[in-house]
Amino acid sequence: MGSLRRRAAGVVAAVMALAMVEAVPPAVADAGLSPSAAASSSTVAASGKMAVPPLDGGEAGDGLSRPDLVSAQKLAHTAKKRVEVLGERTESSATFVNADGTVSVRTFTGPRWVRGTRTVEGKQESSWADVDTTLVAKADGTVTPKAVGSGLVLSGGGDTGLVRMSKNGVGMATAAGVATSSGGSGVLPKPVLSGDTATYAEVQPGIDLTVTATRTGFETSWIVKARPSGPLSLELPVTLSGLTPATRADGGIDFANAAGATVMVTRTPLMWDAARDPVSGLPTRVTPMAMTLTEASTVPTP
């Protein structure tokens, strides 16, 4: 058990973002208490048809595609058009055979698609879906993004953990409630959902907590709505499964699996006050928070 704790005075927002490392095949390793708790959208049937959303910006040509390189080469030659090789598509790249027989690959900086399965007329078909971080409430009371490869699950309120992610035998989950320097709470309010963000109002008096789903993980923000009278500590207990944390020089944390490969990272924690640029609307005073790591807790400080 560990915790992410922030200490701040007069802070309007303190932010921590966690993401999975995309270089880890077959799809970036996620985090959560148990692999069985995660969404199974990254599982693909070994056989069956492939449903594919088109690329935008003309990158898919006329939408021509074939499952393998040989058939794509034949079609590109006869049609004199570019053809995507579906068997080579990944979550963040697409491979094409061009009309002249050359091969090109388009890569993205993050996941563009989620690979999964769908049932058509009683049969399982492999499919690709565009990544969609829009949060939706599920029948079991949890909240999840519509389509991501991270297995991200958020609390729907109550005495459940705030966030969990899990895949490939490793995981991360937060304990129930949120603690502050004035004490902890084991119960979360029901979140208000808006696009990719869930807002848990008044997790402590005068403090809102938001969780934003990203293409590779999530971002948490504590919104302090009134200047505190003294230093304020915000804590988010975390349980790891199959992961070993290590702090980086920039204040973030790397999480390695049993093989020593980094499969999850956090960016440098930041905080800012209410001052905003009148043109961009962005914070004008942003301060990174140093982070120290102990066996019991992970503690960022300004």
HUFENPE-V521085 format. One record per pair of residues at least 12 apart in sequence whose ideal C-beta (glycine too) atoms are under 6 Angstrom apart, sorted by the first residue. I is the first residue (numbers start at 0). GAP is how many residues later the second one is. D is the distance in Angstrom with one decimal. If there is no record, write none. Layout:
i=I gap=GAP d=D
i=I gap=GAP d=D
//
This chain:
i=0 gap=238 d=5.5
i=1 gap=236 d=4.8
i=1 gap=295 d=5.4
i=1 gap=296 d=5.4
i=2 gap=232 d=4.8
i=2 gap=234 d=4.3
i=2 gap=294 d=4.2
i=3 gap=232 d=4.4
i=3 gap=294 d=5.2
i=4 gap=228 d=5.6
i=4 gap=230 d=4.1
i=4 gap=292 d=6.0
i=4 gap=294 d=4.6
i=5 gap=228 d=4.5
i=5 gap=294 d=5.0
i=6 gap=224 d=5.4
i=6 gap=226 d=4.9
i=6 gap=294 d=5.0
i=7 gap=224 d=5.5
i=7 gap=263 d=5.4
i=7 gap=294 d=5.7
i=8 gap=222 d=5.1
i=9 gap=217 d=4.7
i=10 gap=213 d=5.2
i=10 gap=260 d=4.8
i=11 gap=212 d=5.9
i=11 gap=261 d=4.9
i=11 gap=262 d=4.7
i=12 gap=208 d=5.4
i=12 gap=210 d=5.5
i=12 gap=259 d=5.7
i=13 gap=208 d=4.7
i=13 gap=257 d=4.3
i=14 gap=206 d=4.7
i=14 gap=255 d=5.1
i=15 gap=204 d=5.2
i=15 gap=253 d=4.8
i=16 gap=202 d=4.1
i=16 gap=250 d=4.7
i=17 gap=199 d=4.6
i=17 gap=200 d=5.9
i=17 gap=248 d=4.9
i=18 gap=197 d=4.1
i=18 gap=198 d=3.9
i=18 gap=246 d=5.9
i=19 gap=130 d=6.0
i=19 gap=196 d=4.9
i=19 gap=197 d=5.6
i=19 gap=244 d=5.3
i=20 gap=241 d=5.5
i=20 gap=242 d=5.5
i=23 gap=239 d=5.1
i=26 gap=15 d=4.7
i=26 gap=64 d=5.8
i=26 gap=122 d=4.8
i=28 gap=138 d=5.7
i=28 gap=139 d=4.5
i=28 gap=141 d=5.5
i=28 gap=234 d=3.6
i=29 gap=120 d=4.5
i=29 gap=121 d=4.6
i=29 gap=135 d=4.2
i=29 gap=136 d=5.7
i=29 gap=137 d=3.7
i=30 gap=134 d=3.8
i=30 gap=140 d=4.8
i=30 gap=141 d=3.1
i=30 gap=233 d=5.5
i=31 gap=132 d=4.0
i=31 gap=133 d=4.4
i=31 gap=134 d=2.5
i=31 gap=139 d=3.6
i=31 gap=141 d=5.5
i=32 gap=131 d=5.8
i=32 gap=138 d=5.4
i=32 gap=140 d=4.1
i=32 gap=208 d=5.6
i=33 gap=132 d=5.9
i=34 gap=131 d=5.1
i=34 gap=134 d=5.9
i=36 gap=129 d=5.4
i=37 gap=113 d=2.8
i=37 gap=128 d=4.0
i=37 gap=129 d=5.5
i=38 gap=112 d=4.8
i=40 gap=73 d=5.3
i=40 gap=75 d=4.3
i=41 gap=73 d=5.9
i=41 gap=107 d=5.1
i=43 gap=71 d=5.2
i=43 gap=82 d=4.9
i=44 gap=72 d=5.1
i=44 gap=79 d=4.5
i=44 gap=81 d=5.2
i=47 gap=76 d=5.7
i=47 gap=77 d=4.3
i=47 gap=78 d=5.1
i=48 gap=76 d=4.8
i=49 gap=36 d=5.2
i=49 gap=76 d=4.9
i=50 gap=76 d=4.1
i=51 gap=76 d=5.0
i=52 gap=77 d=5.1
i=58 gap=47 d=5.9
i=60 gap=20 d=5.2
i=60 gap=21 d=4.0
i=61 gap=19 d=5.6
i=63 gap=17 d=5.8
i=63 gap=19 d=4.4
i=64 gap=19 d=4.2
i=64 gap=21 d=5.2
i=65 gap=17 d=5.7
i=66 gap=19 d=5.2
i=66 gap=20 d=5.2
i=67 gap=19 d=5.0
i=68 gap=16 d=5.3
i=71 gap=13 d=4.6
i=71 gap=25 d=4.4
i=72 gap=24 d=5.1
i=75 gap=21 d=4.3
i=75 gap=23 d=5.6
i=79 gap=19 d=4.7
i=80 gap=18 d=5.6
i=81 gap=14 d=4.9
i=81 gap=16 d=5.1
i=82 gap=14 d=5.1
i=83 gap=12 d=5.3
i=90 gap=20 d=4.3
i=90 gap=22 d=5.6
i=90 gap=58 d=5.9
i=91 gap=16 d=4.6
i=91 gap=19 d=5.3
i=91 gap=20 d=5.7
i=92 gap=12 d=5.8
i=92 gap=14 d=4.5
i=93 gap=12 d=5.0
i=109 gap=105 d=4.6
i=109 gap=106 d=6.0
i=110 gap=20 d=5.3
i=110 gap=38 d=5.8
i=110 gap=104 d=4.9
i=112 gap=15 d=4.6
i=113 gap=15 d=5.0
i=113 gap=17 d=5.8
i=113 gap=33 d=4.7
i=113 gap=35 d=5.0
i=114 gap=13 d=5.8
i=128 gap=18 d=4.7
i=130 gap=16 d=5.8
i=130 gap=17 d=5.9
i=130 gap=84 d=5.3
i=131 gap=14 d=4.0
i=131 gap=15 d=4.3
i=132 gap=12 d=4.7
i=132 gap=63 d=4.1
i=132 gap=80 d=4.3
i=133 gap=12 d=4.9
i=133 gap=61 d=6.0
i=134 gap=58 d=4.9
i=134 gap=63 d=5.6
i=134 gap=78 d=5.9
i=140 gap=15 d=4.1
i=141 gap=14 d=5.2
i=142 gap=13 d=5.4
i=142 gap=55 d=5.7
i=144 gap=68 d=4.4
i=149 gap=15 d=5.3
i=149 gap=67 d=5.8
i=150 gap=14 d=5.3
i=150 gap=15 d=5.4
i=150 gap=16 d=5.1
i=151 gap=13 d=5.2
i=151 gap=61 d=5.8
i=151 gap=66 d=5.9
i=153 gap=44 d=5.4
i=153 gap=57 d=5.6
i=154 gap=33 d=5.2
i=156 gap=31 d=5.3
i=156 gap=32 d=5.6
i=156 gap=33 d=3.6
i=158 gap=17 d=4.8
i=158 gap=27 d=5.3
i=158 gap=28 d=5.4
i=159 gap=16 d=5.9
i=160 gap=12 d=5.0
i=160 gap=13 d=4.7
i=160 gap=14 d=5.7
i=160 gap=15 d=5.6
i=161 gap=12 d=4.3
i=162 gap=55 d=5.9
i=168 gap=73 d=5.4
i=169 gap=72 d=3.7
i=169 gap=73 d=5.2
i=169 gap=87 d=5.2
i=170 gap=70 d=4.2
i=171 gap=68 d=5.7
i=172 gap=66 d=5.2
i=173 gap=62 d=5.5
i=173 gap=64 d=5.5
i=174 gap=62 d=3.8
i=177 gap=25 d=4.4
i=177 gap=31 d=5.8
i=178 gap=56 d=4.0
i=179 gap=24 d=4.6
i=179 gap=54 d=5.6
i=180 gap=51 d=5.9
i=180 gap=52 d=3.8
i=187 gap=12 d=5.5
i=188 gap=12 d=5.7
i=195 gap=16 d=5.5
i=195 gap=17 d=4.7
i=196 gap=13 d=5.5
i=196 gap=15 d=4.6
i=197 gap=13 d=5.0
i=205 gap=19 d=5.1
i=205 gap=20 d=5.0
i=206 gap=17 d=5.5
i=207 gap=15 d=4.2
i=208 gap=13 d=5.7
i=221 gap=12 d=4.9
i=241 gap=15 d=6.0
i=242 gap=12 d=4.4
i=243 gap=12 d=5.0
i=246 gap=44 d=5.9
i=246 gap=46 d=4.6
i=249 gap=18 d=5.1
i=250 gap=17 d=4.1
i=250 gap=37 d=5.8
i=250 gap=39 d=5.3
i=250 gap=40 d=4.8
i=251 gap=14 d=4.8
i=251 gap=15 d=5.3
i=251 gap=16 d=5.0
i=252 gap=13 d=4.6
i=267 gap=20 d=4.9
i=268 gap=20 d=4.3
i=268 gap=31 d=4.4
i=269 gap=16 d=5.6
i=269 gap=18 d=5.7
i=270 gap=16 d=5.4
i=270 gap=18 d=5.9
i=271 gap=13 d=5.8
i=271 gap=14 d=4.6
i=272 gap=12 d=5.5
i=286 gap=15 d=6.0
i=288 gap=13 d=5.1
//
